[in-house]
Amino acid sequence: MRHTFAHFSVAFLTGALTAPIIKSYISELISREIHTVHSMDNQALTQPKEATLQSTVATPAPHDSSCVQAHIDKDAFLESTVLLYGKGDQHIGIRAGCRLQHLVTLAALPEGSVEPESKNPVRIGHERYAIYIGERSILDRGTRVMSPALIEQDVYIGPDTIITHACVRTGVIIEQGAIVSDVEIPPYRYIHAGQVIRSQYEADQLPFCQDQHPPVQVQTLL
């Protein structure tokens, strides 16, 4: 009985001594929790909205003091790492539905003449451009296009491809690492990965896309 009373006394005294400490600690935790939640709510309210696929932001060349005039439709999508080179009197047109992926470079290079037609030799209607990319065309990562260049609609250009002084007509598919220079690629032609096209004869002999990718034959059981 004495041992039980002694244990009770020690427990009572210990609780009486530690209660203020525990109460203070709990109050501090509650205060920290309320402050933390309040701070997170404020931060959430001030967070910017996520970027949409309709972004038209492009990174200018870091060492070029003047900027090319880029005419970019609202529905075109450019990665933030896309580079546009050129002088202030040169024009680049990028139409609706285009997608320019990581590290695509469009370089508008003057032909050495001061005439406006030389700096913007691609004529589209009443407008002139150094580089023009038609609707729904896709330029995959690392593609480099140097003026003068015309890429019509529904064209796919694979990664690390080089297009210079060339015209690529509607529906052309160009695989990875190809080089197209000083030629006009007829519509709906297919260029293999790593293929180099530098003469018009080679361009005219390219296979059609449907020859490389025949349509799937669907059989039905009646």
C-alpha positions as CSV (number, residue, x, y, z in Angstrom):
1,M,0.0,0.0,0.0
2,R,2.8,2.4,0.9
3,H,4.6,1.5,-2.4
4,T,1.4,2.3,-4.3
5,F,1.0,5.6,-2.6
6,A,4.6,6.5,-3.2
7,H,4.3,5.6,-6.9
8,F,1.1,7.7,-7.2
9,S,2.8,10.7,-5.5
10,V,5.8,10.5,-7.8
11,A,3.6,10.3,-10.9
12,F,1.4,13.2,-9.7
13,L,4.5,15.4,-9.1
14,T,6.1,14.4,-12.4
15,G,2.9,15.2,-14.3
16,A,2.5,18.5,-12.5
17,L,6.0,19.5,-13.4
18,T,5.9,18.3,-17.0
19,A,2.4,19.5,-17.9
20,P,3.4,23.2,-18.6
21,I,6.2,22.0,-20.8
22,I,3.9,19.6,-22.8
23,K,1.2,22.3,-23.0
24,S,3.8,24.8,-24.3
25,Y,5.1,22.3,-26.9
26,I,1.6,21.4,-28.1
27,S,0.7,25.1,-28.5
28,E,3.9,25.7,-30.5
29,L,3.1,22.8,-32.8
30,I,-0.5,24.1,-33.4
31,S,0.9,27.6,-34.1
32,R,3.4,26.2,-36.6
33,E,0.7,24.1,-38.3
34,I,-1.7,27.0,-38.7
35,H,1.1,29.2,-40.1
36,T,2.3,26.5,-42.5
37,V,-1.3,25.9,-43.9
38,H,-1.8,29.7,-44.2
39,S,1.4,30.1,-46.1
40,M,0.6,27.2,-48.5
41,D,-2.8,28.6,-49.2
42,N,-1.3,32.0,-50.1
43,Q,1.3,30.3,-52.3
44,A,-1.4,28.2,-54.1
45,L,-3.4,31.4,-54.8
46,T,-0.4,33.1,-56.4
47,Q,0.8,30.2,-58.6
48,P,0.8,30.9,-62.3
49,K,-1.3,28.8,-64.6
50,E,0.4,26.0,-66.5
51,A,1.5,26.8,-70.1
52,T,-0.8,25.5,-72.8
53,L,0.0,23.9,-76.1
54,Q,-0.8,27.2,-77.8
55,S,2.4,28.9,-76.6
56,T,4.2,30.9,-79.2
57,V,7.3,31.7,-77.2
58,A,10.7,31.3,-78.9
59,T,14.1,32.0,-77.7
60,P,16.0,34.6,-79.8
61,A,19.6,34.0,-80.6
62,P,21.7,34.9,-77.5
63,H,24.4,36.7,-79.5
64,D,22.3,38.5,-82.0
65,S,21.4,42.1,-81.0
66,S,18.6,42.4,-83.6
67,C,15.6,40.1,-83.8
68,V,14.0,38.6,-86.9
69,Q,10.3,39.4,-87.5
70,A,8.4,36.2,-86.7
71,H,4.8,35.8,-87.8
72,I,3.5,33.0,-85.6
73,D,-0.1,31.9,-85.7
74,K,-1.9,31.5,-82.3
75,D,-2.4,27.8,-82.8
76,A,1.2,27.0,-83.5
77,F,3.3,25.4,-80.8
78,L,7.0,26.2,-80.3
79,E,9.1,24.7,-77.5
80,S,10.9,27.3,-75.4
81,T,14.2,26.1,-76.7
82,V,13.4,26.9,-80.4
83,L,15.9,29.4,-81.8
84,L,15.0,32.1,-84.4
85,Y,17.9,33.8,-86.1
86,G,17.8,36.8,-88.5
87,K,17.9,40.5,-88.9
88,G,15.1,42.9,-88.2
89,D,14.1,43.2,-91.9
90,Q,13.8,39.5,-92.4
91,H,10.6,37.5,-91.9
92,I,9.8,34.0,-90.7
93,G,6.2,32.7,-91.0
94,I,4.9,29.8,-88.9
95,R,1.3,28.8,-89.6
96,A,-1.5,27.3,-87.5
97,G,-1.1,23.7,-86.2
98,C,2.7,23.7,-86.6
99,R,4.8,22.0,-83.9
100,L,8.5,23.0,-83.5
101,Q,10.2,20.7,-81.0
102,H,13.2,20.9,-78.7
103,L,16.2,22.8,-80.2
104,V,14.8,23.4,-83.6
105,T,16.7,26.3,-85.3
106,L,15.3,28.6,-88.0
107,A,18.1,30.8,-89.4
108,A,17.2,33.6,-91.8
109,L,20.5,34.2,-93.7
110,P,20.8,37.2,-96.1
111,E,22.0,36.4,-99.6
112,G,24.6,39.2,-99.5
113,S,22.3,41.8,-101.2
114,V,20.6,44.8,-99.6
115,E,17.5,44.2,-101.7
116,P,14.4,43.2,-99.6
117,E,13.6,40.4,-102.2
118,S,17.0,38.8,-101.5
119,K,16.5,38.8,-97.7
120,N,12.9,37.5,-98.0
121,P,12.8,35.5,-101.3
122,V,9.8,33.2,-100.4
123,R,6.6,34.7,-101.8
124,I,3.3,33.7,-100.2
125,G,0.4,35.7,-101.6
126,H,1.4,39.3,-101.2
127,E,3.8,38.6,-98.3
128,R,7.5,37.7,-98.5
129,Y,9.5,35.5,-96.1
130,A,13.0,34.2,-95.6
131,I,11.5,31.0,-94.1
132,Y,7.9,29.9,-94.3
133,I,6.4,26.8,-92.6
134,G,2.9,25.8,-93.7
135,E,-0.1,24.5,-91.6
136,R,0.2,21.4,-89.5
137,S,3.9,20.8,-90.3
138,I,6.1,19.2,-87.7
139,L,9.8,19.9,-87.2
140,D,11.2,17.4,-84.8
141,R,14.0,18.0,-82.2
142,G,17.3,19.4,-83.5
143,T,16.1,20.2,-87.0
144,R,17.9,23.1,-88.6
145,V,16.3,25.2,-91.4
146,M,18.4,27.8,-93.2
147,S,16.9,30.4,-95.6
148,P,15.6,30.6,-98.1
149,A,13.3,27.7,-97.3
150,L,9.7,26.9,-98.0
151,I,8.1,24.1,-96.1
152,E,4.5,23.6,-97.2
153,Q,1.6,22.1,-95.1
154,D,1.4,18.6,-93.6
155,V,5.2,18.0,-93.8
156,Y,7.0,15.9,-91.2
157,I,10.8,16.5,-90.7
158,G,12.6,14.1,-88.4
159,P,15.1,14.8,-85.7
160,D,18.5,16.4,-86.6
161,T,17.6,17.0,-90.2
162,I,19.1,19.9,-92.2
163,I,17.1,21.9,-94.7
164,T,18.9,24.7,-96.5
165,H,18.0,26.7,-99.7
166,A,15.2,24.2,-100.4
167,C,11.5,23.9,-101.1
168,V,9.6,21.0,-99.4
169,R,6.2,20.5,-100.9
170,T,3.0,19.3,-99.3
171,G,2.9,15.9,-97.4
172,V,6.6,15.1,-97.6
173,I,8.1,12.8,-94.9
174,I,11.7,13.3,-94.1
175,E,13.3,10.8,-91.6
176,Q,16.0,11.5,-89.0
177,G,19.4,12.9,-90.0
178,A,18.6,13.6,-93.6
179,I,20.1,16.6,-95.6
180,V,18.1,18.5,-98.2
181,S,19.9,21.3,-100.0
182,D,19.3,23.4,-103.1
183,V,16.4,21.3,-104.4
184,E,12.6,21.2,-104.6
185,I,11.1,18.1,-103.1
186,P,7.9,17.1,-104.9
187,P,4.7,16.6,-102.9
188,Y,4.1,13.4,-100.9
189,R,7.7,12.0,-101.3
190,Y,9.6,10.0,-98.7
191,I,13.2,10.6,-97.7
192,H,15.0,7.8,-95.8
193,A,16.9,8.4,-92.6
194,G,20.4,9.9,-93.3
195,Q,19.7,10.3,-97.0
196,V,21.4,13.3,-98.7
197,I,19.4,15.1,-101.5
198,R,21.5,17.7,-103.3
199,S,20.3,17.5,-106.9
200,Q,16.9,17.9,-108.5
201,Y,17.3,14.6,-110.2
202,E,17.6,12.8,-106.8
203,A,14.6,14.7,-105.6
204,D,12.4,13.8,-108.5
205,Q,13.3,10.1,-108.1
206,L,12.2,9.9,-104.5
207,P,9.5,7.3,-103.7
208,F,6.0,8.3,-102.7
209,C,5.1,8.1,-99.1
210,Q,2.4,5.5,-99.9
211,D,5.0,3.2,-101.4
212,Q,7.0,3.2,-98.2
213,H,4.0,3.0,-95.9
214,P,1.3,1.0,-97.8
215,P,-2.2,1.1,-96.3
216,V,-3.3,-1.7,-94.0
217,Q,-5.6,-4.1,-95.7
218,V,-8.6,-4.9,-93.5
219,Q,-10.3,-8.2,-94.1
220,T,-13.9,-8.7,-93.0
221,L,-15.5,-12.1,-92.4
222,L,-19.0,-12.3,-93.8
